C-alpha cells in the first residue's frame, strides 16, 4: 500500500504529463501566423512575364516589370504592348531568370501539403497553407484568400494538371493577404479567362494564356512553353512584411516591387519617362495624371515647342 507522500508524487506526475500532452496538442494546431516561407523567385522576381519558347501579344498590354524569353528568343506584339522594364530576348539575363524559375517551381512543388483541393474553388475562403490538387483546378467565380491578419501569410497551390479561370472570375485578398505571397505551381498550362482578375505568381511548367482584358497583380512565368497575352494589365506585387515586436504587436515594413530598368516610351508625339524625372523640353503648359500600367504614378506634361525664328 502506497503512503501519502508516494500518492502525492504520482498525482504530480500525472498533472505534469497532462500538461505536456496539452502543450503538444496546442503546438500541433495551425497558428494564426502561418510558418510557411515565401517561395524565392530570384532574378525572376523582376519579370511580369517570362516565357520559355516565345511570348506573343495582341493589343495594348502593359507590363509593370520586365519581359523575357529563354531558351527561345521571339517576342511579338511589343508594340503595341508596353513593358516598363527591360525586354530580354534569349539573353543571359533571361537564362538566369529561367534557372531561378526552375528552382522556385521545384520549391513550390516540394512543399508539404496542408490540405487537398479539387475541381472548382468558386465561393471558397481559404486561409494560409499549401493546397494540393491531384487534377485540374478551376476558379469560375470569386475565390477569397484570407491572410488572418498576417502580411507574411503564404498561399501555395500545387496543381497537378491545368489551371483555368473563367470569364469575369476574380481572386479576392482579405485580412492582410498579399499577391506577392500567392503562388500557383502548375504542372501543365494555365489559362486566365476574359476580363478576369487574377492575383499571385503563376509558375507553369508549360504555357500560360491571358485572354482579352485579364488583369494580373503578380507574374506569369512559364518554364518550357509560350506566354500569350491580349490587352492585359500586369502590376508588380509589392509586399508589406510583418515582424513581432517585444510587446507582441506586429510591426510592418513596406517592401517595394523589384527594381526594373527605366526606359522612355514614346508615341503620338508624347514621351512617358519611367525614370525619376523627364527631360526638360520647354515651359510646361499643363499636366495631367496618366494611367499607364507602369510602376508608380506618373504625370504627363505637355510642353510648348521652343520658338524658332524663320531664317
QUIZI-V583977 format. One record per residue. RES is the residue in one small letter. SS is DSSP state (H for helix, E for strand, - for the rest). BURIAL is + if it has 24 or more other ideal C-beta (glycine too) atoms within 12 Angstrom, else -. Layout:
BEGIN
res->RES ss->SS burial->BURIAL
res->RES ss->SS burial->BURIAL
END
This chain:
BEGIN
res->x ss->- burial->-
res->x ss->- burial->-
res->x ss->- burial->-
res->x ss->H burial->-
res->x ss->H burial->-
res->x ss->H burial->-
res->x ss->H burial->-
res->x ss->H burial->-
res->x ss->H burial->-
res->x ss->H burial->-
res->x ss->H burial->-
res->x ss->H burial->-
res->x ss->H burial->-
res->x ss->H burial->-
res->x ss->H burial->-
res->x ss->H burial->-
res->x ss->H burial->-
res->x ss->H burial->-
res->x ss->H burial->-
res->x ss->H burial->-
res->x ss->H burial->-
res->x ss->H burial->-
res->x ss->H burial->-
res->x ss->H burial->-
res->x ss->H burial->-
res->x ss->H burial->-
res->x ss->H burial->-
res->x ss->- burial->-
res->x ss->- burial->-
res->x ss->- burial->-
res->x ss->- burial->-
res->x ss->- burial->-
res->x ss->- burial->+
res->x ss->- burial->+
res->x ss->- burial->-
res->x ss->- burial->+
res->x ss->- burial->-
res->x ss->- burial->+
res->x ss->- burial->+
res->x ss->- burial->-
res->x ss->- burial->+
res->x ss->H burial->+
res->x ss->H burial->+
res->x ss->H burial->+
res->x ss->H burial->+
res->x ss->H burial->+
res->x ss->E burial->+
res->x ss->E burial->+
res->x ss->E burial->+
res->x ss->E burial->+
res->x ss->E burial->+
res->x ss->- burial->+
res->x ss->- burial->+
res->x ss->E burial->+
res->x ss->E burial->+
res->x ss->E burial->+
res->x ss->E burial->+
res->x ss->E burial->-
res->x ss->- burial->-
res->x ss->- burial->+
res->x ss->- burial->+
res->x ss->E burial->+
res->x ss->E burial->+
res->x ss->- burial->+
res->x ss->- burial->+
res->x ss->E burial->+
res->x ss->E burial->+
res->x ss->E burial->+
res->x ss->E burial->+
res->x ss->- burial->+
res->x ss->- burial->+
res->x ss->- burial->+
res->x ss->- burial->-
res->x ss->E burial->-
res->x ss->E burial->+
res->x ss->E burial->+
res->x ss->- burial->+
res->x ss->- burial->+
res->x ss->- burial->-
res->x ss->- burial->-
res->x ss->- burial->+
res->x ss->E burial->+
res->x ss->E burial->+
res->x ss->- burial->+
res->x ss->- burial->+
res->x ss->- burial->+
res->x ss->E burial->+
res->x ss->E burial->+
res->x ss->E burial->+
res->x ss->- burial->+
res->x ss->- burial->-
res->x ss->H burial->-
res->x ss->H burial->+
res->x ss->H burial->+
res->x ss->H burial->+
res->x ss->H burial->+
res->x ss->H burial->+
res->x ss->H burial->+
res->x ss->H burial->-
res->x ss->H burial->+
res->x ss->H burial->+
res->x ss->H burial->+
res->x ss->H burial->-
res->x ss->H burial->+
res->x ss->H burial->+
res->x ss->H burial->-
res->x ss->H burial->+
res->x ss->H burial->+
res->x ss->H burial->+
res->x ss->H burial->-
res->x ss->- burial->+
res->x ss->- burial->-
res->x ss->- burial->-
res->x ss->- burial->-
res->x ss->E burial->-
res->x ss->E burial->-
res->x ss->- burial->+
res->x ss->- burial->-
res->x ss->E burial->-
res->x ss->E burial->-
res->x ss->- burial->+
res->x ss->- burial->+
res->x ss->- burial->-
res->x ss->- burial->+
res->x ss->E burial->-
res->x ss->E burial->+
res->x ss->E burial->+
res->x ss->- burial->+
res->x ss->E burial->+
res->x ss->E burial->+
res->x ss->E burial->+
res->x ss->E burial->+
res->x ss->E burial->+
res->x ss->- burial->-
res->x ss->- burial->-
res->x ss->- burial->+
res->x ss->E burial->+
res->x ss->E burial->+
res->x ss->E burial->+
res->x ss->- burial->-
res->x ss->- burial->-
res->x ss->E burial->+
res->x ss->E burial->+
res->x ss->E burial->+
res->x ss->E burial->+
res->x ss->E burial->+
res->x ss->- burial->+
res->x ss->- burial->+
res->x ss->- burial->-
res->x ss->- burial->+
res->x ss->- burial->+
res->x ss->- burial->+
res->x ss->- burial->+
res->x ss->- burial->+
res->x ss->E burial->+
res->x ss->E burial->+
res->x ss->E burial->+
res->x ss->E burial->+
res->x ss->E burial->+
res->x ss->- burial->-
res->x ss->- burial->+
res->x ss->- burial->+
res->x ss->E burial->+
res->x ss->E burial->+
res->x ss->E burial->+
res->x ss->- burial->+
res->x ss->- burial->-
res->x ss->- burial->-
res->x ss->- burial->+
res->x ss->E burial->+
res->x ss->E burial->+
res->x ss->E burial->+
res->x ss->E burial->+
res->x ss->E burial->-
res->x ss->- burial->-
res->x ss->- burial->+
res->x ss->- burial->+
res->x ss->- burial->+
res->x ss->H burial->+
res->x ss->H burial->+
res->x ss->H burial->+
res->x ss->E burial->+
res->x ss->E burial->+
res->x ss->E burial->+
res->x ss->E burial->+
res->x ss->E burial->+
res->x ss->- burial->+
res->x ss->- burial->+
res->x ss->- burial->+
res->x ss->E burial->+
res->x ss->E burial->+
res->x ss->E burial->+
res->x ss->- burial->+
res->x ss->- burial->-
res->x ss->- burial->-
res->x ss->- burial->+
res->x ss->E burial->+
res->x ss->E burial->+
res->x ss->E burial->+
res->x ss->E burial->+
res->x ss->E burial->+
res->x ss->E burial->+
res->x ss->E burial->+
res->x ss->E burial->+
res->x ss->- burial->+
res->x ss->- burial->+
res->x ss->- burial->+
res->x ss->E burial->+
res->x ss->E burial->+
res->x ss->E burial->+
res->x ss->- burial->+
res->x ss->- burial->+
res->x ss->- burial->+
res->x ss->- burial->+
res->x ss->E burial->+
res->x ss->E burial->+
res->x ss->E burial->+
res->x ss->E burial->+
res->x ss->E burial->+
res->x ss->E burial->+
res->x ss->E burial->+
res->x ss->E burial->+
res->x ss->- burial->+
res->x ss->- burial->+
res->x ss->- burial->+
res->x ss->- burial->+
res->x ss->E burial->+
res->x ss->E burial->+
res->x ss->E burial->+
res->x ss->E burial->+
res->x ss->- burial->+
res->x ss->- burial->+
res->x ss->E burial->+
res->x ss->E burial->+
res->x ss->E burial->+
res->x ss->- burial->+
res->x ss->- burial->+
res->x ss->- burial->+
res->x ss->E burial->+
res->x ss->E burial->+
res->x ss->E burial->+
res->x ss->E burial->+
res->x ss->E burial->-
res->x ss->E burial->-
res->x ss->- burial->-
res->x ss->- burial->-
res->x ss->- burial->-
res->x ss->- burial->-
res->x ss->- burial->-
res->x ss->E burial->-
res->x ss->E burial->-
res->x ss->E burial->-
res->x ss->E burial->-
res->x ss->E burial->-
res->x ss->E burial->-
res->x ss->- burial->-
res->x ss->- burial->+
res->x ss->- burial->+
res->x ss->- burial->-
res->x ss->- burial->+
res->x ss->- burial->-
res->x ss->- burial->-
res->x ss->- burial->+
res->x ss->E burial->-
res->x ss->E burial->+
res->x ss->E burial->-
res->x ss->E burial->-
res->x ss->- burial->-
res->x ss->- burial->-
res->x ss->E burial->-
res->x ss->E burial->-
res->x ss->E burial->+
res->x ss->E burial->+
res->x ss->- burial->+
res->x ss->- burial->-
res->x ss->- burial->-
res->x ss->- burial->-
res->x ss->- burial->+
res->x ss->- burial->-
res->x ss->- burial->-
res->x ss->- burial->-
res->x ss->- burial->-
res->x ss->- burial->-
res->x ss->E burial->-
res->x ss->E burial->-
res->x ss->E burial->-
res->x ss->E burial->-
res->x ss->E burial->-
res->x ss->E burial->-
res->x ss->E burial->-
res->x ss->- burial->-
res->x ss->- burial->+
res->x ss->- burial->+
res->x ss->- burial->+
res->x ss->- burial->+
res->x ss->- burial->+
res->x ss->- burial->-
res->x ss->E burial->+
res->x ss->E burial->-
res->x ss->E burial->+
res->x ss->E burial->+
res->x ss->E burial->-
res->x ss->E burial->-
res->x ss->- burial->-
res->x ss->- burial->-
res->x ss->- burial->-
res->x ss->- burial->-
res->x ss->- burial->-
res->x ss->- burial->-
res->x ss->- burial->-
res->x ss->- burial->-
END
